[in-house]
Amino acid sequence: MQGNLLIRLGATSLSVLQDLGRMGIFLFQALRGLFRTPFRFGEFVKQMHFIGAGSFAVIFFTAASTGMVLGLQGYYSMHKFGAEGMLGSAVALTLIMELGPVLTALMVAGRAGSAMCAELGIMRISEQIDALDCMAVDPFRYLISPKFLAAILSVPLLTVLFDVVGIGGGYIAGVKLMGVNGGSYLEGMRSSVTNHDLQLGLIKSFVFGLLVIWICTGRGYFVHLIRGAGFGAESVSRVTTQAVVLSSISVLVFDYLLTAVLL
């Protein structure tokens, strides 16, 4: 019994190490593909539209609802201490430093990351990626690198959109609905938000975008090598779910690490 347990533990450990090694090499090759010519600019624009413009609606409504909830809850808490004038500061800092980057990355992972993982997984099991190798076409330059660059640029832009819409939602909830002075809301936000806060939010969004695209495309690309994924369509569905879960957990873990290091 103990021998079987040790065998399973060893096999699992080796599988994890192999997976980490594959993903590390995958990241290196994907980033290297950004500097190899000819770069597929048309595919990059297509992916920018898919990740960025395609995520506009979900980001807008998530940001608006989050900002309004923060405005209402912030007013409820600050009203007890007579500090309603600091509502703008609380809403802006919470969105810019924390909720904006995190929720944007989670929404992109759920909408765009899952789709790209499934796309690459289907291409792998249908041997389309193998066909590219047979034709001496670099699959990283052809498929992966444009997605990487699009995600790295789109997620920070979507985060800025999230912050602006969320602050507007907080203004509507706090000023228009709860009667907080509009000048106090804007002045509190202006006086408390610094360049360091903005930089922290942008650094987080950049790292989160890289994590999401790395994990989602990597799981789809290696769908045939992932242990316990199954076969055919079943493997694609399982790996897509796994990619979204892993990327979401990674975003939350790195959110704490970046905050601890950069704050």
C-alpha positions as CSV (number, residue, x, y, z in Angstrom):
1,M,0.0,0.0,0.0
2,Q,2.8,2.5,1.0
3,G,4.7,1.4,-2.1
4,N,1.8,2.2,-4.4
5,L,1.4,5.6,-2.7
6,L,5.0,6.4,-3.3
7,I,4.8,5.3,-6.9
8,R,1.8,7.6,-7.5
9,L,3.5,10.5,-5.7
10,G,6.6,10.1,-7.7
11,A,4.6,9.8,-11.0
12,T,2.6,13.0,-10.1
13,S,5.8,14.9,-9.2
14,L,7.5,13.9,-12.5
15,S,4.4,14.9,-14.4
16,V,4.3,18.3,-12.7
17,L,8.0,18.9,-13.4
18,Q,7.6,17.9,-17.0
19,D,4.6,20.2,-17.3
20,L,6.5,23.2,-15.8
21,G,9.4,22.5,-18.1
22,R,7.2,22.4,-21.2
23,M,5.4,25.6,-20.2
24,G,8.7,27.4,-19.5
25,I,10.0,26.5,-23.0
26,F,6.6,27.4,-24.5
27,L,6.9,30.9,-22.9
28,F,10.4,31.4,-24.2
29,Q,9.5,30.3,-27.7
30,A,6.3,32.5,-27.8
31,L,8.2,35.6,-26.7
32,R,11.0,34.8,-29.2
33,G,8.4,34.6,-31.9
34,L,7.6,38.3,-31.3
35,F,11.0,39.2,-32.8
36,R,11.0,36.8,-35.7
37,T,10.1,38.1,-39.1
38,P,7.8,38.3,-40.9
39,F,5.5,39.2,-38.0
40,R,1.8,38.5,-38.8
41,F,0.5,42.0,-38.2
42,G,-2.9,41.1,-39.7
43,E,-3.3,38.3,-37.2
44,F,-2.2,40.6,-34.4
45,V,-4.9,43.1,-35.3
46,K,-7.5,40.3,-35.4
47,Q,-6.5,39.2,-32.0
48,M,-6.5,42.7,-30.6
49,H,-10.1,43.0,-31.9
50,F,-11.1,39.7,-30.4
51,I,-9.5,40.2,-27.0
52,G,-9.9,44.0,-26.7
53,A,-13.0,45.2,-28.6
54,G,-14.7,41.8,-28.1
55,S,-14.4,42.2,-24.3
56,F,-15.6,45.8,-24.2
57,A,-19.2,44.9,-23.2
58,V,-18.4,42.5,-20.4
59,I,-15.7,44.8,-19.0
60,F,-18.0,47.8,-19.2
61,F,-20.9,46.2,-17.3
62,T,-18.6,44.6,-14.8
63,A,-16.9,47.9,-14.1
64,A,-20.1,49.8,-13.8
65,S,-21.7,47.4,-11.4
66,T,-18.5,47.1,-9.3
67,G,-18.1,50.9,-9.1
68,M,-21.7,51.4,-8.1
69,V,-21.5,48.7,-5.4
70,L,-18.3,50.3,-4.1
71,G,-20.0,53.7,-4.0
72,L,-23.0,52.4,-2.0
73,Q,-21.0,50.2,0.4
74,G,-18.3,53.0,0.8
75,Y,-21.0,55.5,1.6
76,Y,-22.6,53.2,4.1
77,S,-19.3,52.6,5.9
78,M,-18.0,56.2,5.8
79,H,-21.3,57.7,6.8
80,K,-20.9,56.1,10.2
81,F,-17.7,58.2,10.8
82,G,-18.8,61.3,8.9
83,A,-16.2,60.8,6.2
84,E,-18.4,60.8,3.1
85,G,-16.0,63.2,1.5
86,M,-13.4,60.5,1.2
87,L,-15.7,58.3,-0.9
88,G,-14.0,59.3,-4.2
89,S,-10.6,58.4,-2.7
90,A,-11.8,55.0,-1.5
91,V,-13.5,54.0,-4.8
92,A,-10.6,55.2,-7.0
93,L,-7.8,53.5,-5.0
94,T,-9.7,50.3,-4.7
95,L,-10.4,50.1,-8.4
96,I,-7.0,51.3,-9.7
97,M,-4.8,49.3,-7.4
98,E,-6.8,46.1,-6.9
99,L,-10.2,45.4,-8.4
100,G,-9.5,46.9,-11.9
101,P,-6.5,44.7,-12.8
102,V,-7.9,41.5,-11.1
103,L,-11.4,41.6,-12.4
104,T,-10.3,42.6,-15.9
105,A,-7.9,39.6,-16.0
106,L,-10.5,37.2,-14.7
107,M,-13.1,38.4,-17.3
108,V,-10.5,38.1,-20.2
109,A,-9.6,34.6,-19.0
110,G,-13.2,33.5,-18.9
111,R,-14.1,35.0,-22.3
112,A,-11.0,35.2,-24.5
113,G,-8.6,32.8,-22.8
114,S,-11.0,29.9,-22.8
115,A,-11.8,30.4,-26.5
116,M,-8.1,30.5,-27.5
117,C,-7.3,27.4,-25.4
118,A,-10.2,25.5,-27.1
119,E,-9.1,26.8,-30.5
120,L,-5.5,25.6,-30.1
121,G,-6.7,22.3,-28.5
122,I,-8.9,21.5,-31.5
123,M,-6.0,22.4,-33.9
124,R,-3.8,20.1,-32.0
125,I,-6.1,17.0,-31.9
126,S,-7.0,17.6,-35.5
127,E,-3.3,17.7,-36.4
128,Q,-3.3,21.1,-37.9
129,I,-0.4,22.2,-35.7
130,D,1.5,19.1,-36.8
131,A,0.8,20.1,-40.4
132,L,2.4,23.5,-39.8
133,D,5.5,21.7,-38.5
134,C,5.6,19.5,-41.6
135,M,5.4,22.5,-43.8
136,A,8.3,24.1,-41.9
137,V,6.1,26.9,-40.6
138,D,6.9,28.0,-37.0
139,P,3.6,27.5,-35.1
140,F,4.7,30.0,-32.4
141,R,5.3,32.8,-34.9
142,Y,2.2,31.8,-36.9
143,L,-0.3,31.1,-34.1
144,I,1.0,32.0,-30.6
145,S,3.1,35.2,-30.7
146,P,0.3,37.4,-32.2
147,K,-2.0,36.3,-29.4
148,F,0.7,37.0,-26.8
149,L,1.3,40.6,-28.0
150,A,-2.4,41.3,-28.4
151,A,-3.2,40.1,-24.8
152,I,-0.2,41.9,-23.3
153,L,-1.5,45.2,-24.9
154,S,-5.2,44.6,-24.6
155,V,-5.4,43.8,-20.9
156,P,-3.8,47.0,-19.6
157,L,-6.1,49.0,-22.0
158,L,-9.1,47.2,-20.7
159,T,-8.0,47.8,-17.2
160,V,-7.9,51.5,-17.8
161,L,-11.4,51.3,-19.2
162,F,-12.5,49.3,-16.2
163,D,-11.0,52.0,-13.8
164,V,-12.7,54.9,-15.6
165,V,-16.1,53.2,-15.9
166,G,-15.9,52.0,-12.3
167,I,-15.1,55.5,-11.0
168,G,-18.0,56.8,-13.0
169,G,-20.3,54.2,-11.5
170,G,-19.1,55.1,-8.0
171,Y,-19.8,58.7,-8.8
172,I,-23.4,57.9,-9.9
173,A,-24.1,55.8,-6.8
174,G,-22.4,58.1,-4.3
175,V,-23.2,61.6,-5.7
176,K,-26.4,61.2,-7.7
177,L,-28.1,58.5,-5.5
178,M,-26.7,59.1,-2.0
179,G,-26.2,62.8,-2.1
180,V,-22.4,63.0,-1.5
181,N,-21.0,66.4,-2.7
182,G,-19.6,65.9,-6.2
183,G,-16.7,68.3,-5.6
184,S,-15.6,66.4,-2.5
185,Y,-15.8,63.1,-4.5
186,L,-13.6,64.4,-7.3
187,E,-11.2,66.3,-5.0
188,G,-10.7,63.3,-2.7
189,M,-9.9,61.2,-5.7
190,R,-7.5,63.8,-7.2
191,S,-5.6,64.3,-4.0
192,S,-5.2,60.7,-3.0
193,V,-4.3,58.9,-6.3
194,T,-0.6,59.1,-7.1
195,N,1.5,58.1,-10.0
196,H,2.7,55.1,-7.9
197,D,-0.9,53.9,-7.6
198,L,-1.4,54.1,-11.4
199,Q,1.9,52.4,-12.1
200,L,1.1,49.6,-9.7
201,G,-2.3,49.0,-11.4
202,L,-0.7,49.0,-14.9
203,I,2.1,46.6,-13.8
204,K,-0.4,44.2,-12.4
205,S,-2.5,44.3,-15.5
206,F,0.5,43.7,-17.7
207,V,1.6,40.7,-15.6
208,F,-1.9,39.3,-15.4
209,G,-2.3,39.6,-19.2
210,L,0.9,37.6,-19.7
211,L,-0.2,35.0,-17.2
212,V,-3.6,34.5,-18.7
213,I,-2.4,34.2,-22.3
214,W,0.5,32.0,-21.3
215,I,-1.5,29.5,-19.4
216,C,-4.5,29.4,-21.7
217,T,-2.6,29.0,-25.0
218,G,-0.1,26.6,-23.4
219,R,-2.7,24.3,-22.1
220,G,-4.4,24.2,-25.5
221,Y,-1.1,23.7,-27.3
222,F,-0.1,20.7,-25.1
223,V,-3.5,19.2,-24.8
224,H,-2.2,15.9,-26.1
225,L,0.5,15.7,-23.4
226,I,-1.5,16.6,-20.4
227,R,-2.0,13.7,-18.0
228,G,-5.6,12.6,-17.4
229,A,-7.1,15.0,-20.0
230,G,-8.8,12.2,-21.9
231,F,-9.0,12.0,-25.7
232,G,-10.6,14.1,-28.5
233,A,-13.3,16.5,-27.6
234,E,-13.3,15.4,-24.0
235,S,-9.6,16.4,-23.6
236,V,-10.3,19.9,-25.1
237,S,-13.2,20.5,-22.7
238,R,-11.2,19.4,-19.7
239,V,-8.1,21.3,-20.6
240,T,-10.1,24.5,-21.3
241,T,-11.7,24.3,-17.9
242,Q,-8.3,23.6,-16.4
243,A,-6.8,26.6,-18.2
244,V,-9.4,29.0,-16.9
245,V,-9.1,27.8,-13.3
246,L,-5.3,27.8,-13.4
247,S,-5.1,31.3,-14.9
248,S,-7.6,32.7,-12.4
249,I,-5.7,31.2,-9.4
250,S,-2.4,32.5,-10.9
251,V,-3.9,36.0,-11.2
252,L,-5.0,35.9,-7.5
253,V,-1.7,34.6,-6.3
254,F,0.4,37.1,-8.3
255,D,-1.9,39.9,-7.1
256,Y,-0.8,39.3,-3.6
257,L,2.9,38.8,-4.5
258,L,3.0,42.0,-6.6
259,T,1.2,44.0,-4.0
260,A,3.6,42.8,-1.3
261,V,6.6,43.6,-3.4
262,L,5.6,46.9,-5.1
263,L,3.2,48.5,-2.6
